[in-house]
Amino acid sequence: MLTEESILNLAKAEREYVTEAFRWLHRHPETSHHEQKTNIYLRKELDKLGIFYHAPADNITIAVIKSDNPGSTVGLRCDTDALPVCEETGLSYASENPGVMHACGHDAHMAVGLGSARILQENKSAWCGTVKLIFQPAEEGENGSDQVIETGLVDDVDVFFAIHVWSPYASGMLHVSPVVVSAAVNMFTVRIIGKGGHGAAPEKCADAVAAGACLVTALQSVVSRAVSPMESAVLTVGSFHAGTAGNIIAQDAELKGTIRTLKEETRQKVSAALESYAAHVAQMYGCRAEVNNIRVSDAVKNDERAAQIAEKCAVLLVGEKRVRGQKTMMLGDNFANYGRIAPYCYVQVGIADPKKHTDYAHHNSRFAVDEEVLPLCVAWMTSFAAACGACWKDE
């Protein structure tokens, strides 16, 4: 059977392949819901390996790798979408799609998935169970995991696992804990509808700009006044668009933002406050408000048993000194939604090396991945799959 030592050696042997895949994917980024060329590439690689896959949409690929031995079904999530960011890394393999960049590490996740697939496919007699490798679209504030779930193709998964390369952590450090890793996410749009007219005759209008500006300011008090200081919450307005000219009072204004919370009760309270504030502020200015508040993902909370298995695998791979815990953050990941099907574990691998300039924040135009960690990610993903395939149903 596969051991952590043999898995690590096999992963190191895949370094060239995984790095080449990573660089190709980095050069050809595609934004959420548009990952068609990305999936064409992934499917060609799976075809080379003789791995069967489902293609329920042109931007969703779910590979199925069956071992020669009975066992559990493990789902490995690899997100595929990039961001609308202009790359400024200066890398030789920089994005060839102007204005779009893999600025969060999803290119690394896909390459790691392919590397793990090669090892599992080529060593079918040395592990147990089935692996479903999920190349998921639209993780960035969108509903990609729900689209995968709706296919019904992962309903039989017993436990899910995802790796995220992480620039706040030192390169080569493995982080896992049975904790709430990240927040629940809502994305909202508020449309304020007023009455346009001449800028010199405001008394005949209902100014959507004025109402929108007041609403942005008012919403800043939701977290500080409507939520207990003992709870964690974020309400951010990140986009405000209105008006066409300086001498025209705008008839419409559109605000877009996000809500992040760790508890469902807090999520509902902040959402209710958003609705109330929008309605009352708009009314004060003679306008009305339409609110579209979408629940994108739940909070990412690692299953205790899955986290223990992941931690054991990590220690066997690199030793206790290179394994650390995770910290709760207000970022989000729709990987959490797979928890509606089965338990899961979401781990992070540090990539920060100031000498290599791989310590820039995620979503920054200079974000870069330390390629040295890719084989280690492959090893951890493969090790978890093999461990859970053999033991998950035993308990």
Order of alpha helices (4+ residues) and beta strands (2+ residues): alpha-alpha-alpha-beta-beta-beta-alpha-beta-alpha-beta-beta-beta-beta-beta-alpha-beta-beta-beta-alpha-beta-beta-alpha-beta-beta-alpha
